[in-house]
Amino acid sequence: MEWEKLLNNSRRKNKNKIATSNELQEIINKTYNKTEWRQEIERDFDRILFATPTRRLADKTQVYSLDRNDSVRTRLTHSHEVANFARGIGMRLAFDHKQEIFGALDELVAKRDVPALLAAIGLAHDLGNPPFGHQGEAAMRDWFRLHLEPLIAQSAEAPAQPIYNDFYEFDGNSQTIRLVTKLQILNDRFGLNLTYATLAALIKYPRNSYSSPKNKWKKHGYFYSEYKIIQDVWNETGLREGVRHPFTYIMEACDDIAYSILDAEDTVKKTLASYQDLINHLRCWEKGNDEVINQVIKETEEKNSEYEALRQALSPAELNDMSMQMFRVKCSAAMINCVVEAFCHHSQNMLTGECDIKDLLSKSRARTLGNALKNFDKTRGYRHKSVLELELKGANYIQGLMDMLWIGIHGHKTQREREKEQQTCQEKRDEYRSNSPFGRYVYSQISENYRRIFEDEDDELPVLYKEAQLLSDAISGMTDGYLITLHDELKSLYEYESRQQK
């Protein structure tokens, strides 16, 4: 692989008009009369930043659902933190390791495109996640297994069943790719029309759900519906199935760093554990023999000791907060340094296309620290009864709303086709509940963008696949608060209609 192709700054929309990225840049310079000061990849970050789905992350769960404490992280604050870590690593690579990593790559590209690309994929990496975090994904998978499998078995689409793994194994990473390439419409069918470089690096798992082996990654990175787009992206960047963009490893490592450290900080802030609980946990991990863990604890304690006089006047909660802030700073710096070191060591291997690395953090000196922090998060935070209770409630809300939305979705397109053919027989009109007043109202509550794509007559996807995809688009595009509000509104209407029918 070559960095010139991996950092391809042309866009899908321009492919048929412009042959090379250099010509594209030349035309852009002429068009804007050199007043457009941004690089193309820098514009990607801005497009993601101002996109509606990014703002919705402010009301999506990171760990603690619907928390009233504004300082506890949401998906939006988490995404900004991942982007910040990734941009910082990009600056280190472009300025301190430019020759070692990028060789003869143009200075402007290295020093501006590299940090911008890493920041962009860090900001966008969770855009497709549904409400209520990973529990939301699990709830959606369970619903599809329960309701979709029987319908497929009864339909003529049974031979095409493997593609429905997209829903039985629904994953927010694949939904992110769909969102930025199709759903977030500007004025055409290219979504945000991001550069090939950004799209390639955003594919966290370069495999599909229906035909790819699960040798390295169990999760998938794109849906069957976006297969042609992904093939185009890989052709333009020199990648292929099973081969990650090197920067994807950095984005994943930054995500791991952010949630392992910062979820621990939120756990302490929620008073589910204390700073001293965390330090004791780390000291006992692997009998206290890890060099990076010991260094982080030492630097944190030394820094905290500088404020000993101030500490006498602080409450226990304030002491926890201040101590955790110092821990966050020292731990983040240590883990980022280890990731930069590991990337430099393995970068040439990543460019061969035969890289057997699953994730970068596990290949760094910070792997033990990362494992210890994740264990602390799991045992003290994720498994706390208050978190489990909210996750259960969230799963019930999601599946209840999917039940009601499905009434409006399933059969809607078939019914429209019959109406066009003037088949007005009462039996056929009433075959699907989507034609009921409740079904029509529910369908109207789904995003116009999503409905327009669903109703696209040029699309050759099976109808049942498209129905399932519209449902997953609708749910994953909602915020936690909106999903609960819509669920409660529709539930009261559904119960009223059911009583009327009786």
C-alpha positions in Angstrom: 0.0 0.0 0.0 1.1 3.6 -0.6 0.4 6.6 1.5 -0.5 8.7 -1.6 -3.5 6.4 -2.2 -4.4 5.9 1.4 -4.7 9.7 1.8 -6.7 10.0 -1.5 -8.5 13.3 -1.1 -10.9 13.0 -4.0 -14.6 12.3 -3.5 -17.1 9.8 -5.0 -19.2 12.6 -6.4 -16.4 13.9 -8.5 -15.1 10.6 -9.7 -16.6 10.7 -13.2 -15.7 14.3 -13.7 -12.1 14.4 -12.5 -9.4 11.8 -13.1 -6.9 12.5 -10.2 -6.9 14.1 -6.8 -4.2 16.6 -8.0 -6.6 17.8 -10.8 -9.4 18.0 -8.2 -7.3 20.2 -6.0 -6.3 22.4 -8.9 -9.9 22.9 -9.9 -10.9 23.7 -6.3 -8.2 26.3 -6.1 -9.4 28.0 -9.3 -13.1 27.8 -8.3 -12.5 29.4 -4.9 -9.9 31.8 -6.3 -7.6 30.5 -3.6 -9.8 31.8 -0.8 -10.6 28.2 0.3 -7.9 27.8 2.9 -8.9 24.3 4.0 -7.4 21.0 2.7 -10.1 18.6 1.3 -9.7 16.3 4.3 -9.9 19.2 6.7 -13.3 19.9 5.1 -14.3 16.4 5.9 -13.9 17.1 9.6 -16.0 20.3 9.3 -18.8 18.4 7.4 -18.9 15.8 10.2 -18.8 18.4 12.9 -21.8 20.4 11.5 -23.9 17.3 10.6 -27.1 16.7 12.5 -26.2 13.1 13.6 -23.2 14.6 15.4 -25.3 16.9 17.4 -27.7 14.0 18.3 -24.8 12.3 20.1 -25.3 14.8 22.9 -28.4 12.8 23.9 -27.0 9.3 23.4 -25.6 7.0 26.1 -21.9 6.5 26.6 -22.3 4.4 29.7 -24.7 6.1 32.1 -28.1 6.6 30.4 -30.1 9.8 30.9 -27.8 11.0 33.6 -28.7 14.3 35.2 -25.1 15.2 36.0 -24.0 17.2 33.0 -20.3 16.4 33.7 -20.9 12.7 33.0 -20.0 11.9 29.4 -22.4 11.4 26.5 -21.5 9.9 23.1 -20.8 13.5 21.9 -18.2 14.3 24.6 -16.7 10.8 24.2 -16.4 11.4 20.4 -14.8 14.8 20.8 -12.3 13.2 23.2 -11.5 10.4 20.8 -11.0 13.0 18.0 -8.7 15.0 20.3 -6.5 12.0 21.1 -6.4 11.0 17.4 -5.5 14.5 16.2 -2.7 14.7 18.8 -1.3 11.4 17.6 -1.5 12.6 14.0 0.5 15.7 14.9 3.1 13.6 16.6 3.4 11.3 13.5 3.4 14.1 11.0 6.0 16.3 12.7 8.2 14.0 14.8 8.1 10.9 12.7 7.4 12.2 9.2 10.3 10.7 7.4 10.2 7.4 9.3 6.5 6.8 8.7 5.6 8.7 5.5 8.9 9.0 3.7 8.7 11.3 0.7 5.0 12.2 1.2 4.4 15.9 0.5 5.0 18.0 3.6 1.6 19.8 3.3 -0.3 16.6 3.1 1.6 15.0 6.0 1.3 18.0 8.4 -2.3 19.0 7.6 -4.1 15.9 6.2 -2.8 13.4 8.6 -4.0 15.1 11.8 -7.3 16.2 10.1 -8.1 12.7 8.9 -7.5 11.1 12.3 -9.6 13.8 14.0 -12.4 13.3 11.5 -12.7 9.5 11.9 -12.4 10.0 15.7 -15.3 12.3 15.7 -17.4 10.2 13.3 -16.7 6.7 14.7 -19.9 6.4 16.8 -22.4 8.2 14.6 -24.3 5.0 13.8 -24.7 3.8 17.3 -28.3 3.5 18.4 -29.7 4.9 21.7 -28.7 3.3 25.0 -25.2 2.2 23.8 -24.2 -1.4 23.1 -27.3 -2.6 24.9 -29.3 -0.8 22.2 -27.5 -2.8 19.6 -28.2 -6.1 21.4 -31.9 -5.2 21.8 -32.1 -4.6 18.0 -30.4 -7.8 17.2 -32.8 -9.8 19.5 -35.8 -8.1 17.9 -34.7 -9.0 14.3 -34.0 -12.6 15.2 -37.4 -13.0 16.8 -39.5 -11.2 14.1 -37.5 -11.3 10.9 -36.5 -14.9 10.7 -40.1 -16.2 10.5 -41.0 -13.7 7.8 -38.0 -14.7 5.7 -38.8 -18.4 6.1 -42.3 -17.7 4.7 -41.1 -15.6 1.8 -39.6 -16.3 -1.6 -36.4 -14.6 -0.4 -35.1 -17.6 1.6 -32.1 -18.3 -0.7 -30.9 -14.7 0.0 -31.1 -15.2 3.7 -27.3 -14.7 4.5 -27.6 -10.9 3.8 -30.1 -10.7 6.7 -27.1 -11.3 9.0 -26.8 -7.5 8.7 -29.7 -7.3 11.1 -29.2 -10.4 13.2 -25.7 -9.1 13.9 -26.6 -5.4 13.7 -23.6 -3.2 14.4 -23.3 0.6 14.8 -20.0 0.7 12.9 -21.8 -0.5 9.7 -24.6 2.0 10.3 -22.0 4.8 10.5 -20.8 4.0 7.0 -24.4 3.9 5.8 -25.1 7.2 7.5 -22.2 9.2 6.0 -22.5 7.7 2.5 -26.3 7.7 2.0 -28.6 8.7 4.8 -27.2 12.2 5.7 -28.4 13.8 2.4 -27.2 17.2 1.3 -28.5 17.5 -2.2 -27.8 14.2 -3.9 -27.2 10.5 -3.1 -23.7 10.8 -1.8 -24.4 11.5 1.8 -21.8 13.8 3.3 -19.6 13.0 0.2 -16.5 12.5 2.3 -13.1 11.9 0.7 -12.0 8.3 -0.1 -9.3 8.6 2.6 -11.8 9.4 5.3 -14.3 6.7 4.2 -11.5 4.1 4.0 -10.2 4.9 7.5 -13.7 4.9 9.0 -14.3 1.2 8.1 -13.4 -0.2 11.4 -14.0 -3.9 10.4 -13.2 -4.5 6.7 -15.5 -7.4 6.4 -19.2 -8.1 5.8 -21.7 -10.1 7.9 -22.9 -12.5 5.2 -19.8 -14.0 3.5 -16.6 -12.9 5.2 -14.8 -15.2 7.6 -14.6 -14.1 11.3 -10.9 -15.0 11.6 -9.7 -11.6 12.9 -12.8 -9.6 13.7 -16.2 -10.9 14.7 -18.0 -7.6 13.9 -18.7 -6.3 10.4 -18.0 -2.9 9.0 -20.5 -2.3 6.3 -23.9 -3.6 5.2 -24.9 -5.4 2.0 -26.6 -2.3 0.8 -23.3 -0.4 0.7 -21.3 -3.1 -0.9 -20.6 -1.3 -4.2 -19.6 1.9 -2.3 -17.1 0.0 -0.2 -15.6 -1.7 -3.3 -15.2 1.7 -4.9 -13.5 3.1 -1.7 -11.1 0.1 -1.6 -10.2 0.4 -5.3 -9.4 4.1 -4.9 -7.3 3.6 -1.8 -5.5 0.3 -2.5 -7.3 -1.6 0.2 -9.4 -4.8 0.1 -11.5 -7.0 2.3 -9.7 -8.0 5.5 -7.2 -5.2 5.2 -7.5 -2.1 7.4 -6.4 1.4 6.7 -3.4 2.0 9.0 -5.1 5.0 10.6 -8.1 2.8 11.6 -5.8 1.1 14.2 -5.1 4.5 15.7 -8.7 5.5 15.8 -9.6 2.3 17.5 -6.8 2.7 20.0 -7.9 6.2 20.8 -11.5 4.9 21.4 -10.1 2.3 23.8 -8.0 4.9 25.6 -10.9 7.3 25.9 -13.5 4.8 27.3 -11.1 2.9 29.5 -9.8 6.0 31.3 -12.7 8.3 31.1 -15.4 5.8 31.9 -13.4 5.1 35.1 -13.5 8.9 35.8 -17.3 8.9 35.3 -17.6 5.8 37.6 -15.9 7.8 40.3 -17.9 10.9 39.6 -21.1 8.8 40.0 -19.7 7.7 43.4 -19.9 4.1 42.4 -16.2 3.8 43.3 -13.5 6.1 44.6 -10.1 7.3 43.3 -8.4 5.1 45.9 -10.4 2.1 44.8 -9.0 2.6 41.3 -5.4 3.0 42.5 -5.7 -0.1 44.7 -7.2 -2.0 41.8 -4.2 -1.0 39.5 -1.6 -1.8 42.2 -3.0 -5.3 42.6 -3.2 -6.0 38.9 -0.7 -8.7 37.9 0.8 -8.3 41.4 2.0 -4.8 40.7 4.6 -5.8 38.2 3.7 -3.7 35.2 6.1 -0.8 34.4 3.5 1.5 32.8 1.0 1.1 35.6 3.5 1.8 38.2 4.8 4.9 36.4 1.3 6.3 36.0 0.5 5.8 39.7 3.8 7.3 40.7 3.4 10.4 38.6 -0.2 10.9 39.7 0.6 10.6 43.4 3.5 13.0 43.0 1.4 15.5 41.3 -1.4 15.2 43.9 1.1 15.6 46.7 1.9 19.1 45.4 -1.6 20.2 46.4 -1.5 18.7 49.9 -2.3 22.0 51.6 -5.3 22.5 49.4 -6.5 18.9 49.9 -7.1 19.6 53.6 -9.9 21.9 52.8 -11.6 19.7 50.2 -14.6 17.4 50.7 -14.2 13.7 49.8 -16.1 14.2 46.6 -13.9 17.1 45.6 -10.8 15.1 46.5 -12.0 12.3 44.2 -12.6 14.7 41.4 -9.2 16.4 41.7 -7.3 13.2 42.0 -9.1 11.7 39.0 -8.3 14.7 36.9 -4.6 14.2 37.6 -4.9 10.5 36.9 -6.6 11.2 33.6 -3.9 13.5 32.5 -1.0 11.2 33.4 -2.7 8.0 32.2 -3.8 9.5 28.9 -0.3 10.8 28.2 1.3 7.4 29.0 -1.1 5.4 26.8 -0.9 7.8 23.9 2.9 7.6 24.0 2.7 3.8 24.0 0.3 3.9 21.0 2.6 6.2 19.0 5.6 4.0 19.8 3.6 0.8 18.7 2.4 2.5 15.5 5.9 3.5 14.5 7.1 0.0 15.2 4.4 -1.7 13.2 3.6 0.8 10.4 5.6 -0.9 7.7 3.9 -4.2 8.5 0.5 -2.5 8.1 1.4 -1.3 4.7 2.1 -4.8 3.4 -1.5 -5.7 3.3 -0.7 -8.9 5.2 -0.8 -7.4 8.7 -2.0 -9.9 11.3 -2.5 -7.3 14.1 -6.0 -7.3 15.5 -5.7 -4.0 17.5 -2.9 -1.6 18.2 -3.3 -1.2 22.0 -2.7 -4.9 22.6 0.6 -4.6 20.8 1.8 -1.7 22.9 3.4 -1.4 26.3 0.1 -0.1 27.6 -1.9 -3.3 27.0 -1.8 -4.3 30.7 -2.9 -0.9 31.9 -5.7 -1.0 29.3 -6.9 -4.4 30.5 -6.8 -3.3 34.1 -8.8 -0.2 33.4 -11.4 -2.1 31.4 -11.8 -4.6 34.2 -12.3 -1.8 36.7 -14.9 -0.2 34.4 -16.8 -3.4 34.0 -16.8 -4.5 37.6 -17.4 -1.1 39.3 -19.4 0.7 36.6 -21.0 -1.4 33.8 -22.3 -4.1 36.1 -23.6 -1.8 38.8 -27.3 -2.5 39.4 -28.3 1.1 38.5 -26.6 0.8 35.1 -28.1 -2.7 34.5 -31.6 -1.4 35.4 -31.4 1.5 32.9 -30.0 -0.8 30.2 -33.0 -3.1 30.7 -35.4 -0.2 30.5 -33.7 1.1 27.4 -33.9 -2.3 25.7 -37.6 -2.5 26.5 -38.2 0.9 25.0 -36.3 0.0 21.8 -38.1 -3.3 21.2 -41.5 -1.8 22.1 -40.9 1.0 19.6 -39.7 -1.4 16.9 -42.9 -3.4 17.3 -45.0 -0.2 16.6 -42.8 1.2 13.8 -42.9 -2.2 12.1 -46.7 -1.9 11.8 -46.2 1.2 9.6 -43.2 -0.2 7.7 -44.0 -3.8 6.8 -46.1 -3.9 3.7 -46.1 -0.2 3.1 -44.1 -0.4 -0.1 -46.1 -3.4 -1.4 -49.4 -1.5 -0.6 -48.2 1.5 -2.6 -47.4 -0.7 -5.5 -50.8 -2.3 -5.4 -52.5 1.2 -5.3 -50.5 2.2 -8.4 -51.8 -0.9 -10.2 -55.3 0.2 -9.1 -55.9 -3.0 -7.1 -58.6 -1.6 -4.9 -60.0 -4.9 -3.6 -60.8 -4.5 0.1 -59.0 -7.8 0.9 -55.8 -6.7 -0.6 -55.9 -3.2 0.8 -56.3 -4.6 4.3 -53.7 -7.3 4.0 -51.1 -5.2 5.7 -51.6 -3.2 8.9 -49.4 -0.5 7.4 -52.6 0.7 5.7 -54.4 1.3 9.1 -54.6 4.9 10.5 -52.1 3.9 13.1 -49.8 2.4 10.5 -49.9 5.5 8.3 -49.3 7.8 11.3 -46.3 5.7 12.5 -44.8 5.7 9.0 -45.1 9.5 8.9 -43.0 9.8 12.0 -39.9 8.4 10.3 -37.3 10.8 8.9 -38.1 11.9 5.3 -34.6 11.2 4.2 -34.9 7.6 5.4 -38.3 7.2 3.8 -37.2 8.6 0.5 -34.3 6.1 0.3 -36.6 3.3 1.3 -39.1 4.2 -1.4 -36.5 4.5 -4.1 -37.8 2.3 -7.0 -34.4 2.0 -8.7 -33.0 0.1 -5.7 -32.8 -3.6 -6.4 -32.6 -4.8 -2.8 -35.3 -7.3 -1.6 -38.3 -5.5 -0.1 -38.1 -7.3 3.2 -34.4 -6.3 3.5 -35.3 -2.7 2.8 -38.1 -2.8 5.4 -35.7 -4.1 8.0 -33.2 -1.5 7.1 -35.7 1.4 7.3 -36.5 0.1 10.8 -32.8 0.0 11.9 -32.2 3.4 10.2 -35.1 4.9 12.2 -34.1 3.5 15.6 -30.4 4.1 15.3 -31.0 7.7 14.2 -32.9 8.5 17.4 -31.6 10.0 20.6 -32.3 8.4 24.0 -34.8 11.1 25.0 -36.6 11.2 21.6 -37.0 7.4 21.5 -38.7 7.3 24.9 -40.9 10.3 24.0 -42.0 8.7 20.7 -42.5 5.3 22.3 -44.8 6.7 24.9 -46.8 8.8 22.4 -47.3 5.9 20.0 -48.1 3.5 22.7 -51.1 5.5 23.9 -52.3 5.8 20.3 -51.8 2.1 19.6 -53.7 1.2 22.7 -56.5 3.5 21.8 -56.8 2.1 18.2 -56.7 -1.5 19.6 -59.7 -0.7 21.9 -61.5 0.9 19.0 -61.1 -2.2 16.8 -62.4 -4.4 19.6 
